[in-house]
Amino acid sequence: MKKLTLGILVLAILSVGAFAVPNQLTYSGRLLQNGALVNATLPMDLKIYTDLTAGTLLWQELGVNVDVKQGIYSVILG
């Protein structure tokens, strides 16, 4: 019985990593300029705040070159 309990405990500990919070986050968006879809590589400043407006800055990555095709872009934060 002790071996079974120990085995279950080991499996539980090993599986914790599978449910951990990821270190990266994918962010996608659509970009228009004067009503037209953008096709360009643009430098972007990416920031995450605690609130929509006037929140505390939690994270930032500045000057990231992002490929925008047919107005659609996707970046990995983190």
N, CA, C and O atoms as a Tripos MOL2 file, in Angstrom:
@<TRIPOS>MOLECULE
protein
  312   311    78     0     0
PROTEIN
NO_CHARGES

@<TRIPOS>ATOM
      1 N           0.8220   -1.1930    0.0000 N.3       1 MET1
      2 CA          0.0000    0.0000    0.0000 C.3       1 MET1
      3 C           0.8660    1.2570    0.0000 C.2       1 MET1
      4 O           0.5090    2.2630   -0.6140 O.2       1 MET1
      5 N           2.0240    1.1960    0.7030 N.am      2 LYS2
      6 CA          2.9100    2.3540    0.7480 C.3       2 LYS2
      7 C           3.4960    2.6540   -0.6270 C.2       2 LYS2
      8 O           3.6770    3.8170   -0.9880 O.2       2 LYS2
      9 N           3.7970    1.5960   -1.4000 N.am      3 LYS3
     10 CA          4.3500    1.7970   -2.7370 C.3       3 LYS3
     11 C           3.3220    2.4750   -3.6420 C.2       3 LYS3
     12 O           3.6750    3.3490   -4.4340 O.2       3 LYS3
     13 N           2.0550    2.0780   -3.5300 N.am      4 LEU4
     14 CA          1.0010    2.6810   -4.3340 C.3       4 LEU4
     15 C           0.8390    4.1550   -3.9790 C.2       4 LEU4
     16 O           0.7250    4.9980   -4.8680 O.2       4 LEU4
     17 N           0.8280    4.4680   -2.6890 N.am      5 THR5
     18 CA          0.7040    5.8620   -2.2450 C.3       5 THR5
     19 C           1.8910    6.6830   -2.7270 C.2       5 THR5
     20 O           1.7210    7.8080   -3.1990 O.2       5 THR5
     21 N           3.0910    6.1240   -2.6100 N.am      6 LEU6
     22 CA          4.2910    6.8180   -3.0680 C.3       6 LEU6
     23 C           4.2480    7.0280   -4.5740 C.2       6 LEU6
     24 O           4.6230    8.0930   -5.0640 O.2       6 LEU6
     25 N           3.7960    6.0290   -5.3040 N.am      7 GLY7
     26 CA          3.6870    6.1410   -6.7600 C.3       7 GLY7
     27 C           2.7240    7.2350   -7.1730 C.2       7 GLY7
     28 O           3.0180    8.0100   -8.0830 O.2       7 GLY7
     29 N           1.5780    7.3070   -6.5160 N.am      8 ILE8
     30 CA          0.5880    8.3480   -6.8120 C.3       8 ILE8
     31 C           1.1550    9.7250   -6.4870 C.2       8 ILE8
     32 O           0.9440   10.6720   -7.2440 O.2       8 ILE8
     33 N           1.8680    9.8470   -5.3750 N.am      9 LEU9
     34 CA          2.4730   11.1170   -4.9840 C.3       9 LEU9
     35 C           3.5080   11.5670   -6.0190 C.2       9 LEU9
     36 O           3.5390   12.7400   -6.3930 O.2       9 LEU9
     37 N           4.3420   10.6540   -6.4770 N.am     10 VAL10
     38 CA          5.3610   10.9860   -7.4860 C.3      10 VAL10
     39 C           4.6990   11.4360   -8.7820 C.2      10 VAL10
     40 O           5.1190   12.4300   -9.3750 O.2      10 VAL10
     41 N           3.6730   10.7230   -9.2310 N.am     11 LEU11
     42 CA          2.9570   11.1200  -10.4460 C.3      11 LEU11
     43 C           2.3070   12.4900  -10.2980 C.2      11 LEU11
     44 O           2.3160   13.2860  -11.2370 O.2      11 LEU11
     45 N           1.7530   12.7660   -9.1460 N.am     12 ALA12
     46 CA          1.1290   14.0690   -8.9030 C.3      12 ALA12
     47 C           2.1550   15.1860   -8.9760 C.2      12 ALA12
     48 O           1.8850   16.2370   -9.5560 O.2      12 ALA12
     49 N           3.3160   14.9760   -8.4010 N.am     13 ILE13
     50 CA          4.3660   15.9930   -8.4140 C.3      13 ILE13
     51 C           4.8720   16.2150   -9.8390 C.2      13 ILE13
     52 O           5.0830   17.3560  -10.2500 O.2      13 ILE13
     53 N           5.0650   15.1410  -10.5880 N.am     14 LEU14
     54 CA          5.5590   15.2640  -11.9600 C.3      14 LEU14
     55 C           4.5470   15.9300  -12.8810 C.2      14 LEU14
     56 O           4.9390   16.6140  -13.8270 O.2      14 LEU14
     57 N           3.2620   15.7480  -12.6300 N.am     15 SER15
     58 CA          2.2430   16.3240  -13.5060 C.3      15 SER15
     59 C           1.9830   17.7970  -13.2290 C.2      15 SER15
     60 O           1.3160   18.4550  -14.0270 O.2      15 SER15
     61 N           2.4850   18.3310  -12.1310 N.am     16 VAL16
     62 CA          2.2780   19.7510  -11.8220 C.3      16 VAL16
     63 C           2.8480   20.6210  -12.9260 C.2      16 VAL16
     64 O           2.2420   21.6330  -13.2810 O.2      16 VAL16
     65 N           3.9980   20.2550  -13.4800 N.am     17 GLY17
     66 CA          4.6100   21.0330  -14.5590 C.3      17 GLY17
     67 C           3.7450   21.1170  -15.8010 C.2      17 GLY17
     68 O           3.8110   22.1070  -16.5300 O.2      17 GLY17
     69 N           2.9430   20.1110  -16.0560 N.am     18 ALA18
     70 CA          2.0850   20.1080  -17.2330 C.3      18 ALA18
     71 C           0.9660   21.1310  -17.1190 C.2      18 ALA18
     72 O           0.4170   21.5560  -18.1360 O.2      18 ALA18
     73 N           0.6220   21.5300  -15.9170 N.am     19 PHE19
     74 CA         -0.4680   22.4780  -15.7040 C.3      19 PHE19
     75 C           0.0310   23.8420  -15.2390 C.2      19 PHE19
     76 O          -0.7640   24.6670  -14.7890 O.2      19 PHE19
     77 N           1.3180   24.0880  -15.3390 N.am     20 ALA20
     78 CA          1.8940   25.3510  -14.8910 C.3      20 ALA20
     79 C           1.4910   26.4820  -15.8290 C.2      20 ALA20
     80 O           1.1290   26.2450  -16.9820 O.2      20 ALA20
     81 N           1.5570   27.6930  -15.3340 N.am     21 VAL21
     82 CA          1.2700   28.8780  -16.1220 C.3      21 VAL21
     83 C           2.3810   29.0490  -17.1590 C.2      21 VAL21
     84 O           3.5590   28.9770  -16.8060 O.2      21 VAL21
     85 N           2.0320   29.2750  -18.4350 N.am     22 PRO22
     86 CA          3.0660   29.4140  -19.4590 C.3      22 PRO22
     87 C           3.8740   30.6980  -19.2840 C.2      22 PRO22
     88 O           3.3870   31.6780  -18.7210 O.2      22 PRO22
     89 N           5.1230   30.6800  -19.7770 N.am     23 ASN23
     90 CA          5.9840   31.8570  -19.6960 C.3      23 ASN23
     91 C           5.7790   32.7880  -20.8750 C.2      23 ASN23
     92 O           6.3360   33.8850  -20.8970 O.2      23 ASN23
     93 N           4.9870   32.3700  -21.8590 N.am     24 GLN24
     94 CA          4.7520   33.1770  -23.0480 C.3      24 GLN24
     95 C           3.2660   33.2620  -23.3360 C.2      24 GLN24
     96 O           2.4820   32.3970  -22.9470 O.2      24 GLN24
     97 N           2.9010   34.3420  -24.0360 N.am     25 LEU25
     98 CA          1.5100   34.5970  -24.3800 C.3      25 LEU25
     99 C           1.4630   35.0710  -25.8230 C.2      25 LEU25
    100 O           2.2300   35.9550  -26.2060 O.2      25 LEU25
    101 N           0.5770   34.5000  -26.6280 N.am     26 THR26
    102 CA          0.4170   34.9310  -28.0150 C.3      26 THR26
    103 C          -0.6290   36.0360  -28.0720 C.2      26 THR26
    104 O          -1.7150   35.9160  -27.5050 O.2      26 THR26
    105 N          -0.2780   37.1250  -28.7740 N.am     27 TYR27
    106 CA         -1.2030   38.2490  -28.9510 C.3      27 TYR27
    107 C          -1.3490   38.4950  -30.4450 C.2      27 TYR27
    108 O          -0.3500   38.6190  -31.1530 O.2      27 TYR27
    109 N          -2.5770   38.5660  -30.9270 N.am     28 SER28
    110 CA         -2.8470   38.8120  -32.3430 C.3      28 SER28
    111 C          -3.7470   40.0170  -32.4890 C.2      28 SER28
    112 O          -4.5010   40.3620  -31.5790 O.2      28 SER28
    113 N          -3.6600   40.6590  -33.6510 N.am     29 GLY29
    114 CA         -4.5050   41.8160  -33.8810 C.3      29 GLY29
    115 C          -4.6570   42.1200  -35.3580 C.2      29 GLY29
    116 O          -4.0740   41.4540  -36.2130 O.2      29 GLY29
    117 N          -5.4480   43.1310  -35.6350 N.am     30 ARG30
    118 CA         -5.7120   43.5930  -37.0000 C.3      30 ARG30
    119 C          -5.3460   45.0580  -37.0740 C.2      30 ARG30
    120 O          -5.7210   45.8410  -36.2010 O.2      30 ARG30
    121 N          -4.6170   45.4320  -38.1080 N.am     31 LEU31
    122 CA         -4.1220   46.7960  -38.2190 C.3      31 LEU31
    123 C          -4.5510   47.4110  -39.5460 C.2      31 LEU31
    124 O          -4.2700   46.8850  -40.6230 O.2      31 LEU31
    125 N          -5.2420   48.5450  -39.4310 N.am     32 LEU32
    126 CA         -5.6780   49.3200  -40.5960 C.3      32 LEU32
    127 C          -5.0120   50.6810  -40.5660 C.2      32 LEU32
    128 O          -4.7440   51.2310  -39.4970 O.2      32 LEU32
    129 N          -4.7450   51.2230  -41.7510 N.am     33 GLN33
    130 CA         -4.2470   52.5930  -41.8490 C.3      33 GLN33
    131 C          -5.0740   53.3020  -42.9030 C.2      33 GLN33
    132 O          -5.0580   52.9170  -44.0720 O.2      33 GLN33
    133 N          -5.7960   54.3350  -42.4970 N.am     34 ASN34
    134 CA         -6.7170   55.0560  -43.3800 C.3      34 ASN34
    135 C          -7.7280   54.1070  -44.0310 C.2      34 ASN34
    136 O          -8.0820   54.2750  -45.1980 O.2      34 ASN34
    137 N          -8.1860   53.1190  -43.2760 N.am     35 GLY35
    138 CA         -9.1970   52.1820  -43.7510 C.3      35 GLY35
    139 C          -8.6620   51.0330  -44.5890 C.2      35 GLY35
    140 O          -9.4300   50.1630  -44.9990 O.2      35 GLY35
    141 N          -7.3490   51.0130  -44.8530 N.am     36 ALA36
    142 CA         -6.7630   49.9450  -45.6820 C.3      36 ALA36
    143 C          -5.9550   48.9850  -44.8130 C.2      36 ALA36
    144 O          -5.3490   49.3780  -43.8170 O.2      36 ALA36
    145 N          -5.9620   47.7190  -45.2170 N.am     37 LEU37
    146 CA         -5.1710   46.7200  -44.5060 C.3      37 LEU37
    147 C          -3.6860   47.0050  -44.6950 C.2      37 LEU37
    148 O          -3.2480   47.3380  -45.7970 O.2      37 LEU37
    149 N          -2.9220   46.8760  -43.6340 N.am     38 VAL38
    150 CA         -1.4880   47.1580  -43.6690 C.3      38 VAL38
    151 C          -0.7140   45.9120  -44.0900 C.2      38 VAL38
    152 O          -1.0230   44.8000  -43.6610 O.2      38 VAL38
    153 N           0.2920   46.1130  -44.9330 N.am     39 ASN39
    154 CA          1.2470   45.0770  -45.3230 C.3      39 ASN39
    155 C           2.6310   45.6680  -45.1330 C.2      39 ASN39
    156 O           3.1250   46.3910  -45.9980 O.2      39 ASN39
    157 N           3.2610   45.3640  -44.0020 N.am     40 ALA40
    158 CA          4.5770   45.9460  -43.6990 C.3      40 ALA40
    159 C           5.1650   45.2530  -42.4790 C.2      40 ALA40
    160 O           4.4830   44.5200  -41.7640 O.2      40 ALA40
    161 N           6.4430   45.5050  -42.2640 N.am     41 THR41
    162 CA          7.0900   45.1230  -41.0120 C.3      41 THR41
    163 C           7.2510   46.4090  -40.2170 C.2      41 THR41
    164 O           7.9170   47.3450  -40.6590 O.2      41 THR41
    165 N           6.6360   46.4480  -39.0430 N.am     42 LEU42
    166 CA          6.5880   47.6780  -38.2550 C.3      42 LEU42
    167 C           7.1840   47.4670  -36.8690 C.2      42 LEU42
    168 O           6.9970   46.4110  -36.2640 O.2      42 LEU42
    169 N           7.9090   48.4800  -36.3590 N.am     43 PRO43
    170 CA          8.3700   48.4020  -34.9740 C.3      43 PRO43
    171 C           7.2060   48.7030  -34.0280 C.2      43 PRO43
    172 O           6.4970   49.6920  -34.2120 O.2      43 PRO43
    173 N           7.0130   47.8650  -33.0310 N.am     44 MET44
    174 CA          5.9200   48.0630  -32.0690 C.3      44 MET44
    175 C           6.4630   48.0140  -30.6520 C.2      44 MET44
    176 O           7.3890   47.2590  -30.3540 O.2      44 MET44
    177 N           5.8800   48.8230  -29.7870 N.am     45 ASP45
    178 CA          6.1420   48.7650  -28.3570 C.3      45 ASP45
    179 C           5.0050   47.9690  -27.7310 C.2      45 ASP45
    180 O           3.8450   48.3670  -27.8280 O.2      45 ASP45
    181 N           5.3230   46.8630  -27.0960 N.am     46 LEU46
    182 CA          4.3230   45.9720  -26.5100 C.3      46 LEU46
    183 C           4.3620   46.1160  -24.9980 C.2      46 LEU46
    184 O           5.4170   45.9750  -24.3790 O.2      46 LEU46
    185 N           3.1970   46.4000  -24.4010 N.am     47 LYS47
    186 CA          3.1280   46.6400  -22.9540 C.3      47 LYS47
    187 C           1.8780   45.9930  -22.3710 C.2      47 LYS47
    188 O           0.8360   45.9190  -23.0230 O.2      47 LYS47
    189 N           2.0010   45.5270  -21.1350 N.am     48 ILE48
    190 CA          0.8550   44.9850  -20.3990 C.3      48 ILE48
    191 C           0.7060   45.7810  -19.1140 C.2      48 ILE48
    192 O           1.6660   45.9610  -18.3660 O.2      48 ILE48
    193 N          -0.5180   46.2580  -18.8660 N.am     49 TYR49
    194 CA         -0.8410   47.0450  -17.6860 C.3      49 TYR49
    195 C          -1.8600   46.3060  -16.8130 C.2      49 TYR49
    196 O          -2.5130   45.3640  -17.2640 O.2      49 TYR49
    197 N          -1.9840   46.7430  -15.5690 N.am     50 THR50
    198 CA         -2.9650   46.1440  -14.6650 C.3      50 THR50
    199 C          -4.3890   46.5430  -15.0120 C.2      50 THR50
    200 O          -5.3170   45.7880  -14.7200 O.2      50 THR50
    201 N          -4.5950   47.7060  -15.6250 N.am     51 ASP51
    202 CA         -5.9240   48.2090  -15.9690 C.3      51 ASP51
    203 C          -5.9400   48.6780  -17.4150 C.2      51 ASP51
    204 O          -4.8880   48.8630  -18.0270 O.2      51 ASP51
    205 N          -7.1470   48.8700  -17.9620 N.am     52 LEU52
    206 CA         -7.2700   49.3540  -19.3340 C.3      52 LEU52
    207 C          -6.6750   50.7450  -19.5050 C.2      52 LEU52
    208 O          -6.0270   51.0270  -20.5130 O.2      52 LEU52
    209 N          -6.8940   51.6140  -18.5220 N.am     53 THR53
    210 CA         -6.3470   52.9720  -18.5910 C.3      53 THR53
    211 C          -5.7010   53.3270  -17.2600 C.2      53 THR53
    212 O          -6.2440   53.0260  -16.1970 O.2      53 THR53
    213 N          -4.5520   53.9600  -17.3220 N.am     54 ALA54
    214 CA         -3.8410   54.4740  -16.1340 C.3      54 ALA54
    215 C          -3.4910   53.3830  -15.1220 C.2      54 ALA54
    216 O          -3.4500   53.6430  -13.9190 O.2      54 ALA54
    217 N          -3.2430   52.1870  -15.5940 N.am     55 GLY55
    218 CA         -2.8520   51.1090  -14.7010 C.3      55 GLY55
    219 C          -1.3490   51.0900  -14.4740 C.2      55 GLY55
    220 O          -0.6120   51.9150  -15.0120 O.2      55 GLY55
    221 N          -0.9170   50.1490  -13.6810 N.am     56 THR56
    222 CA          0.5030   49.9660  -13.4080 C.3      56 THR56
    223 C           1.1050   49.0840  -14.5050 C.2      56 THR56
    224 O           0.5330   48.0550  -14.8640 O.2      56 THR56
    225 N           2.2450   49.4860  -15.0240 N.am     57 LEU57
    226 CA          2.9360   48.7210  -16.0550 C.3      57 LEU57
    227 C           3.4840   47.4410  -15.4390 C.2      57 LEU57
    228 O           4.2430   47.4870  -14.4710 O.2      57 LEU57
    229 N           3.0960   46.2920  -16.0060 N.am     58 LEU58
    230 CA          3.5510   44.9890  -15.5100 C.3      58 LEU58
    231 C           4.6950   44.4220  -16.3420 C.2      58 LEU58
    232 O           5.5760   43.7420  -15.8170 O.2      58 LEU58
    233 N           4.6770   44.7060  -17.6440 N.am     59 TRP59
    234 CA          5.6500   44.1020  -18.5500 C.3      59 TRP59
    235 C           5.7350   44.9480  -19.8040 C.2      59 TRP59
    236 O           4.7460   45.5540  -20.2170 O.2      59 TRP59
    237 N           6.9330   44.9940  -20.4250 N.am     60 GLN60
    238 CA          7.0670   45.6860  -21.7030 C.3      60 GLN60
    239 C           8.2120   45.1170  -22.5180 C.2      60 GLN60
    240 O           9.1840   44.5880  -21.9780 O.2      60 GLN60
    241 N           8.0770   45.2360  -23.8210 N.am     61 GLU61
    242 CA          9.1260   44.8910  -24.7670 C.3      61 GLU61
    243 C           9.0560   45.9670  -25.8520 C.2      61 GLU61
    244 O           8.0350   46.1030  -26.5250 O.2      61 GLU61
    245 N          10.1160   46.7160  -26.0190 N.am     62 LEU62
    246 CA         10.0940   47.8850  -26.8870 C.3      62 LEU62
    247 C          10.8130   47.6200  -28.2070 C.2      62 LEU62
    248 O          11.8010   46.8870  -28.2560 O.2      62 LEU62
    249 N          10.2940   48.2350  -29.2850 N.am     63 GLY63
    250 CA         10.9390   48.1710  -30.5900 C.3      63 GLY63
    251 C          10.9480   46.8080  -31.2360 C.2      63 GLY63
    252 O          11.9120   46.4490  -31.9120 O.2      63 GLY63
    253 N           9.8920   46.0430  -31.0430 N.am     64 VAL64
    254 CA          9.7970   44.7040  -31.6340 C.3      64 VAL64
    255 C           9.3350   44.8470  -33.0910 C.2      64 VAL64
    256 O           8.3000   45.4610  -33.3480 O.2      64 VAL64
    257 N          10.0890   44.2890  -34.0410 N.am     65 ASN65
    258 CA          9.6830   44.3200  -35.4480 C.3      65 ASN65
    259 C           8.6370   43.2380  -35.6860 C.2      65 ASN65
    260 O           8.9010   42.0520  -35.4910 O.2      65 ASN65
    261 N           7.4460   43.6610  -36.1090 N.am     66 VAL66
    262 CA          6.3120   42.7530  -36.2780 C.3      66 VAL66
    263 C           5.8810   42.7420  -37.7410 C.2      66 VAL66
    264 O           5.6450   43.7970  -38.3310 O.2      66 VAL66
    265 N           5.7800   41.5560  -38.3230 N.am     67 ASP67
    266 CA          5.2910   41.4080  -39.6940 C.3      67 ASP67
    267 C           3.7710   41.5020  -39.7000 C.2      67 ASP67
    268 O           3.0860   40.7720  -38.9840 O.2      67 ASP67
    269 N           3.2550   42.4160  -40.5230 N.am     68 VAL68
    270 CA          1.8090   42.5850  -40.6680 C.3      68 VAL68
    271 C           1.4670   42.2390  -42.1160 C.2      68 VAL68
    272 O           1.9790   42.8600  -43.0470 O.2      68 VAL68
    273 N           0.5990   41.2430  -42.2980 N.am     69 LYS69
    274 CA          0.2120   40.8010  -43.6410 C.3      69 LYS69
    275 C          -1.3010   40.8200  -43.7440 C.2      69 LYS69
    276 O          -2.0100   40.2050  -42.9480 O.2      69 LYS69
    277 N          -1.7740   41.5450  -44.7480 N.am     70 GLN70
    278 CA         -3.2200   41.7030  -44.9420 C.3      70 GLN70
    279 C          -3.8770   42.2250  -43.6680 C.2      70 GLN70
    280 O          -5.0150   41.8740  -43.3570 O.2      70 GLN70
    281 N          -3.1480   43.0700  -42.9330 N.am     71 GLY71
    282 CA         -3.6690   43.6890  -41.7330 C.3      71 GLY71
    283 C          -3.5840   42.8320  -40.4780 C.2      71 GLY71
    284 O          -3.9060   43.3150  -39.3930 O.2      71 GLY71
    285 N          -3.1640   41.5880  -40.5890 N.am     72 ILE72
    286 CA         -3.1420   40.6710  -39.4560 C.3      72 ILE72
    287 C          -1.7100   40.4940  -38.9460 C.2      72 ILE72
    288 O          -0.7750   40.3270  -39.7280 O.2      72 ILE72
    289 N          -1.5610   40.5340  -37.6370 N.am     73 TYR73
    290 CA         -0.2510   40.2820  -37.0310 C.3      73 TYR73
    291 C          -0.4200   39.4120  -35.7880 C.2      73 TYR73
    292 O          -1.4910   39.3560  -35.1830 O.2      73 TYR73
    293 N           0.6640   38.7390  -35.4300 N.am     74 SER74
    294 CA          0.6700   37.9040  -34.2490 C.3      74 SER74
    295 C           2.0720   37.9470  -33.6560 C.2      74 SER74
    296 O           3.0620   37.7860  -34.3700 O.2      74 SER74
    297 N           2.1510   38.1660  -32.3490 N.am     75 VAL75
    298 CA          3.4480   38.2140  -31.6650 C.3      75 VAL75
    299 C           3.3800   37.3300  -30.4150 C.2      75 VAL75
    300 O           2.3120   37.0980  -29.8470 O.2      75 VAL75
    301 N           4.5450   36.8540  -30.0150 N.am     76 ILE76
    302 CA          4.6390   36.0800  -28.7820 C.3      76 ILE76
    303 C           5.2430   36.9870  -27.7350 C.2      76 ILE76
    304 O           6.3640   37.4720  -27.8930 O.2      76 ILE76
    305 N           4.5090   37.2160  -26.6730 N.am     77 LEU77
    306 CA          4.9700   38.0680  -25.5700 C.3      77 LEU77
    307 C           5.6780   37.1860  -24.5460 C.2      77 LEU77
    308 O           5.2000   36.1090  -24.1920 O.2      77 LEU77
    309 N           6.8150   37.6650  -24.0860 N.am     78 GLY78
    310 CA          7.5390   36.9130  -23.0760 C.3      78 GLY78
    311 C           8.7850   36.4200  -23.5870 C.2      78 GLY78
    312 O           9.5300   35.7600  -22.8640 O.2      78 GLY78
@<TRIPOS>BOND
     1     1     2 1
     2     2     3 1
     3     3     4 2
     4     3     5 am
     5     5     6 1
     6     6     7 1
     7     7     8 2
     8     7     9 am
     9     9    10 1
    10    10    11 1
    11    11    12 2
    12    11    13 am
    13    13    14 1
    14    14    15 1
    15    15    16 2
    16    15    17 am
    17    17    18 1
    18    18    19 1
    19    19    20 2
    20    19    21 am
    21    21    22 1
    22    22    23 1
    23    23    24 2
    24    23    25 am
    25    25    26 1
    26    26    27 1
    27    27    28 2
    28    27    29 am
    29    29    30 1
    30    30    31 1
    31    31    32 2
    32    31    33 am
    33    33    34 1
    34    34    35 1
    35    35    36 2
    36    35    37 am
    37    37    38 1
    38    38    39 1
    39    39    40 2
    40    39    41 am
    41    41    42 1
    42    42    43 1
    43    43    44 2
    44    43    45 am
    45    45    46 1
    46    46    47 1
    47    47    48 2
    48    47    49 am
    49    49    50 1
    50    50    51 1
    51    51    52 2
    52    51    53 am
    53    53    54 1
    54    54    55 1
    55    55    56 2
    56    55    57 am
    57    57    58 1
    58    58    59 1
    59    59    60 2
    60    59    61 am
    61    61    62 1
    62    62    63 1
    63    63    64 2
    64    63    65 am
    65    65    66 1
    66    66    67 1
    67    67    68 2
    68    67    69 am
    69    69    70 1
    70    70    71 1
    71    71    72 2
    72    71    73 am
    73    73    74 1
    74    74    75 1
    75    75    76 2
    76    75    77 am
    77    77    78 1
    78    78    79 1
    79    79    80 2
    80    79    81 am
    81    81    82 1
    82    82    83 1
    83    83    84 2
    84    83    85 am
    85    85    86 1
    86    86    87 1
    87    87    88 2
    88    87    89 am
    89    89    90 1
    90    90    91 1
    91    91    92 2
    92    91    93 am
    93    93    94 1
    94    94    95 1
    95    95    96 2
    96    95    97 am
    97    97    98 1
    98    98    99 1
    99    99   100 2
   100    99   101 am
   101   101   102 1
   102   102   103 1
   103   103   104 2
   104   103   105 am
   105   105   106 1
   106   106   107 1
   107   107   108 2
   108   107   109 am
   109   109   110 1
   110   110   111 1
   111   111   112 2
   112   111   113 am
   113   113   114 1
   114   114   115 1
   115   115   116 2
   116   115   117 am
   117   117   118 1
   118   118   119 1
   119   119   120 2
   120   119   121 am
   121   121   122 1
   122   122   123 1
   123   123   124 2
   124   123   125 am
   125   125   126 1
   126   126   127 1
   127   127   128 2
   128   127   129 am
   129   129   130 1
   130   130   131 1
   131   131   132 2
   132   131   133 am
   133   133   134 1
   134   134   135 1
   135   135   136 2
   136   135   137 am
   137   137   138 1
   138   138   139 1
   139   139   140 2
   140   139   141 am
   141   141   142 1
   142   142   143 1
   143   143   144 2
   144   143   145 am
   145   145   146 1
   146   146   147 1
   147   147   148 2
   148   147   149 am
   149   149   150 1
   150   150   151 1
   151   151   152 2
   152   151   153 am
   153   153   154 1
   154   154   155 1
   155   155   156 2
   156   155   157 am
   157   157   158 1
   158   158   159 1
   159   159   160 2
   160   159   161 am
   161   161   162 1
   162   162   163 1
   163   163   164 2
   164   163   165 am
   165   165   166 1
   166   166   167 1
   167   167   168 2
   168   167   169 am
   169   169   170 1
   170   170   171 1
   171   171   172 2
   172   171   173 am
   173   173   174 1
   174   174   175 1
   175   175   176 2
   176   175   177 am
   177   177   178 1
   178   178   179 1
   179   179   180 2
   180   179   181 am
   181   181   182 1
   182   182   183 1
   183   183   184 2
   184   183   185 am
   185   185   186 1
   186   186   187 1
   187   187   188 2
   188   187   189 am
   189   189   190 1
   190   190   191 1
   191   191   192 2
   192   191   193 am
   193   193   194 1
   194   194   195 1
   195   195   196 2
   196   195   197 am
   197   197   198 1
   198   198   199 1
   199   199   200 2
   200   199   201 am
   201   201   202 1
   202   202   203 1
   203   203   204 2
   204   203   205 am
   205   205   206 1
   206   206   207 1
   207   207   208 2
   208   207   209 am
   209   209   210 1
   210   210   211 1
   211   211   212 2
   212   211   213 am
   213   213   214 1
   214   214   215 1
   215   215   216 2
   216   215   217 am
   217   217   218 1
   218   218   219 1
   219   219   220 2
   220   219   221 am
   221   221   222 1
   222   222   223 1
   223   223   224 2
   224   223   225 am
   225   225   226 1
   226   226   227 1
   227   227   228 2
   228   227   229 am
   229   229   230 1
   230   230   231 1
   231   231   232 2
   232   231   233 am
   233   233   234 1
   234   234   235 1
   235   235   236 2
   236   235   237 am
   237   237   238 1
   238   238   239 1
   239   239   240 2
   240   239   241 am
   241   241   242 1
   242   242   243 1
   243   243   244 2
   244   243   245 am
   245   245   246 1
   246   246   247 1
   247   247   248 2
   248   247   249 am
   249   249   250 1
   250   250   251 1
   251   251   252 2
   252   251   253 am
   253   253   254 1
   254   254   255 1
   255   255   256 2
   256   255   257 am
   257   257   258 1
   258   258   259 1
   259   259   260 2
   260   259   261 am
   261   261   262 1
   262   262   263 1
   263   263   264 2
   264   263   265 am
   265   265   266 1
   266   266   267 1
   267   267   268 2
   268   267   269 am
   269   269   270 1
   270   270   271 1
   271   271   272 2
   272   271   273 am
   273   273   274 1
   274   274   275 1
   275   275   276 2
   276   275   277 am
   277   277   278 1
   278   278   279 1
   279   279   280 2
   280   279   281 am
   281   281   282 1
   282   282   283 1
   283   283   284 2
   284   283   285 am
   285   285   286 1
   286   286   287 1
   287   287   288 2
   288   287   289 am
   289   289   290 1
   290   290   291 1
   291   291   292 2
   292   291   293 am
   293   293   294 1
   294   294   295 1
   295   295   296 2
   296   295   297 am
   297   297   298 1
   298   298   299 1
   299   299   300 2
   300   299   301 am
   301   301   302 1
   302   302   303 1
   303   303   304 2
   304   303   305 am
   305   305   306 1
   306   306   307 1
   307   307   308 2
   308   307   309 am
   309   309   310 1
   310   310   311 1
   311   311   312 2
@<TRIPOS>SUBSTRUCTURE
     1 MET1         2 RESIDUE 1 A MET
     2 LYS2         6 RESIDUE 1 A LYS
     3 LYS3        10 RESIDUE 1 A LYS
     4 LEU4        14 RESIDUE 1 A LEU
     5 THR5        18 RESIDUE 1 A THR
     6 LEU6        22 RESIDUE 1 A LEU
     7 GLY7        26 RESIDUE 1 A GLY
     8 ILE8        30 RESIDUE 1 A ILE
     9 LEU9        34 RESIDUE 1 A LEU
    10 VAL10       38 RESIDUE 1 A VAL
    11 LEU11       42 RESIDUE 1 A LEU
    12 ALA12       46 RESIDUE 1 A ALA
    13 ILE13       50 RESIDUE 1 A ILE
    14 LEU14       54 RESIDUE 1 A LEU
    15 SER15       58 RESIDUE 1 A SER
    16 VAL16       62 RESIDUE 1 A VAL
    17 GLY17       66 RESIDUE 1 A GLY
    18 ALA18       70 RESIDUE 1 A ALA
    19 PHE19       74 RESIDUE 1 A PHE
    20 ALA20       78 RESIDUE 1 A ALA
    21 VAL21       82 RESIDUE 1 A VAL
    22 PRO22       86 RESIDUE 1 A PRO
    23 ASN23       90 RESIDUE 1 A ASN
    24 GLN24       94 RESIDUE 1 A GLN
    25 LEU25       98 RESIDUE 1 A LEU
    26 THR26      102 RESIDUE 1 A THR
    27 TYR27      106 RESIDUE 1 A TYR
    28 SER28      110 RESIDUE 1 A SER
    29 GLY29      114 RESIDUE 1 A GLY
    30 ARG30      118 RESIDUE 1 A ARG
    31 LEU31      122 RESIDUE 1 A LEU
    32 LEU32      126 RESIDUE 1 A LEU
    33 GLN33      130 RESIDUE 1 A GLN
    34 ASN34      134 RESIDUE 1 A ASN
    35 GLY35      138 RESIDUE 1 A GLY
    36 ALA36      142 RESIDUE 1 A ALA
    37 LEU37      146 RESIDUE 1 A LEU
    38 VAL38      150 RESIDUE 1 A VAL
    39 ASN39      154 RESIDUE 1 A ASN
    40 ALA40      158 RESIDUE 1 A ALA
    41 THR41      162 RESIDUE 1 A THR
    42 LEU42      166 RESIDUE 1 A LEU
    43 PRO43      170 RESIDUE 1 A PRO
    44 MET44      174 RESIDUE 1 A MET
    45 ASP45      178 RESIDUE 1 A ASP
    46 LEU46      182 RESIDUE 1 A LEU
    47 LYS47      186 RESIDUE 1 A LYS
    48 ILE48      190 RESIDUE 1 A ILE
    49 TYR49      194 RESIDUE 1 A TYR
    50 THR50      198 RESIDUE 1 A THR
    51 ASP51      202 RESIDUE 1 A ASP
    52 LEU52      206 RESIDUE 1 A LEU
    53 THR53      210 RESIDUE 1 A THR
    54 ALA54      214 RESIDUE 1 A ALA
    55 GLY55      218 RESIDUE 1 A GLY
    56 THR56      222 RESIDUE 1 A THR
    57 LEU57      226 RESIDUE 1 A LEU
    58 LEU58      230 RESIDUE 1 A LEU
    59 TRP59      234 RESIDUE 1 A TRP
    60 GLN60      238 RESIDUE 1 A GLN
    61 GLU61      242 RESIDUE 1 A GLU
    62 LEU62      246 RESIDUE 1 A LEU
    63 GLY63      250 RESIDUE 1 A GLY
    64 VAL64      254 RESIDUE 1 A VAL
    65 ASN65      258 RESIDUE 1 A ASN
    66 VAL66      262 RESIDUE 1 A VAL
    67 ASP67      266 RESIDUE 1 A ASP
    68 VAL68      270 RESIDUE 1 A VAL
    69 LYS69      274 RESIDUE 1 A LYS
    70 GLN70      278 RESIDUE 1 A GLN
    71 GLY71      282 RESIDUE 1 A GLY
    72 ILE72      286 RESIDUE 1 A ILE
    73 TYR73      290 RESIDUE 1 A TYR
    74 SER74      294 RESIDUE 1 A SER
    75 VAL75      298 RESIDUE 1 A VAL
    76 ILE76      302 RESIDUE 1 A ILE
    77 LEU77      306 RESIDUE 1 A LEU
    78 GLY78      310 RESIDUE 1 A GLY
